[in-house]
């Protein structure tokens, strides 16, 4: 479990729907507190909680992730994060009230898969923003590599077997 005040690697930074970024749990807490309702709702709904996924897969903290999944609203999520940050900082949890929602951002929502990057059975396929694909993960290249390597290995093995068999026949070690 990582220290929630330490920044994560650049590839694990949490990207909010409204453009904000969280490099650690304190950033996450601050961005959630100031996010407009549309941005917050983009990351948390009845089926998904991107904040919990990030806590589980980036910080490797399944207990925090479970607490975040059980939190039903922004206020409760902030309380869970404040409690977690208080465990590390020793300070009292901030008393920042949840601000009034900002004007909604009418850009097309970002589609971002927050799945376990270390689980090859469910890799993210792409990350999109405003209809533009920012990054695509292709498993096709891996399949071609495996197929190509298999075929070359098979051909090399057959040729090696034929050569060895020819040598053994020449040495009269195998009766013909």
C-alpha positions in Angstrom: 0.0 0.0 0.0 1.5 3.3 -1.1 1.8 6.4 1.1 -1.2 8.5 -0.1 0.8 11.7 0.1 3.4 10.5 -2.4 2.8 11.2 -6.1 2.1 8.2 -8.3 4.0 7.5 -11.6 2.9 9.7 -14.5 1.0 6.8 -16.2 -1.1 6.3 -13.0 -2.2 9.9 -12.6 -6.0 10.1 -12.2 -7.6 12.3 -15.0 -10.9 13.9 -14.0 -13.7 14.5 -16.5 -13.2 18.3 -16.1 -9.5 18.2 -16.9 -8.1 18.2 -13.3 -5.5 15.7 -12.4 -4.7 13.9 -9.1 -1.1 12.8 -8.5 -1.9 11.5 -5.0 -4.8 11.0 -2.6 -4.6 14.6 -1.3 -4.9 15.8 -4.9 -7.8 13.4 -5.4 -9.6 14.6 -2.3 -9.1 18.3 -3.3 -10.3 17.7 -6.9 -13.4 15.8 -5.7 -14.2 18.6 -3.3 -14.0 21.3 -6.1 -15.4 19.2 -9.0 -18.7 20.2 -10.5 -21.6 17.8 -10.2 -21.3 16.6 -13.9 -17.6 15.7 -13.4 -18.3 14.0 -10.1 -21.2 12.0 -11.6 -19.0 11.0 -14.5 -16.7 9.1 -12.1 -19.2 7.7 -9.6 -22.5 6.1 -10.4 -24.5 3.1 -9.4 -22.3 0.7 -11.4 -18.9 2.2 -11.2 -16.6 4.2 -8.8 -13.5 5.3 -10.6 -12.0 6.7 -7.3 -12.3 3.3 -5.7 -10.8 1.6 -8.6 -7.8 4.0 -8.5 -7.3 3.5 -4.8 -7.4 -0.3 -5.3 -5.2 -0.6 -8.4 -2.8 2.3 -8.0 -2.4 2.5 -4.2 -3.0 -1.2 -3.7 -5.4 -0.4 -0.8 -8.5 -2.7 -1.1 -9.9 -1.5 2.2 -9.9 2.1 1.1 -11.4 1.1 -2.2 -14.2 -0.8 -0.5 -14.9 2.2 1.8 -15.0 4.4 -1.3 -17.4 2.0 -3.1 -19.7 2.0 -0.1 -19.8 5.8 0.1 -23.0 6.9 -1.5 -22.2 10.6 -2.2 -19.5 13.2 -2.5 -19.7 14.1 1.2 -19.1 10.5 2.4 -16.3 10.0 -0.2 -14.6 13.1 1.2 -15.0 11.8 4.7 -13.4 8.5 3.8 -10.5 10.2 2.0 -10.0 12.6 5.0 -9.9 9.7 7.4 -7.3 7.9 5.2 -5.2 11.1 4.8 -5.4 11.7 8.6 -3.9 8.3 9.2 -0.7 9.3 7.4 -0.5 13.0 8.1 -1.4 13.0 11.8 -3.4 16.2 11.2 -7.0 16.5 11.6 -9.1 16.0 8.5 -9.8 19.3 6.6 -13.0 21.0 7.3 -13.5 22.2 3.8 -17.2 22.2 3.0 -18.3 20.8 -0.3 -18.4 23.8 -2.6 -21.3 24.9 -4.7 -21.1 23.0 -8.1 -19.5 24.9 -10.9 -21.1 25.5 -14.2 -21.4 22.2 -16.1 -18.7 21.5 -18.6 -20.6 20.7 -21.9 -17.6 19.0 -23.6 -18.0 15.4 -24.5 -17.2 13.3 -21.5 -13.8 11.5 -21.4 -14.0 7.8 -21.6 -11.4 6.3 -19.4 -11.0 2.7 -18.2 -9.7 2.4 -14.7 -8.9 -1.2 -14.6 -6.1 -3.1 -13.0 -3.1 -2.5 -15.4 -1.4 -5.5 -14.0 -4.3 -7.9 -14.8 -3.8 -9.2 -18.4 -7.2 -10.7 -18.5 -8.9 -7.3 -18.5 -6.6 -4.8 -20.1 -8.0 -1.3 -21.0 -8.5 -1.1 -24.8 -8.4 2.6 -25.3 -8.6 6.0 -23.6 -10.7 8.7 -25.4 -11.3 12.4 -24.7 -13.7 14.6 -26.7 -14.1 11.8 -29.2 -10.4 11.5 -29.9 -8.6 8.3 -29.1 -5.6 9.3 -26.9 -4.1 5.9 -26.5 -5.0 2.4 -27.7 -3.7 -0.9 -26.3 -3.6 -3.6 -29.0 -3.3 -7.2 -28.2 -3.1 -8.0 -32.0 0.6 -7.3 -32.1 1.2 -9.7 -29.2 -0.8 -12.4 -31.0 1.2 -11.9 -34.2 4.5 -12.1 -32.3 3.5 -15.3 -30.5 2.3 -16.9 -33.7 5.4 -15.9 -35.6 7.7 -17.1 -32.8 5.8 -20.4 -32.6 6.1 -21.1 -36.3 9.8 -20.3 -36.4 10.4 -22.5 -33.4 8.5 -25.3 -34.9 10.4 -25.1 -38.2 13.8 -24.8 -36.4 12.9 -27.9 -34.3 11.9 -30.0 -37.3 15.1 -29.0 -39.2 17.2 -29.8 -36.1 15.5 -33.2 -35.8 16.2 -34.0 -39.4 19.8 -33.0 -39.2 20.4 -35.1 -36.0 18.6 -38.0 -37.6 20.7 -37.8 -40.7 23.9 -37.7 -38.6 22.8 -40.7 -36.6 22.0 -42.6 -39.8 25.4 -41.7 -41.3 27.1 -43.0 -38.1 25.1 -46.2 -38.4 23.6 -45.6 -34.9 20.1 -46.0 -36.4 19.5 -49.0 -38.5 17.9 -48.3 -41.9 
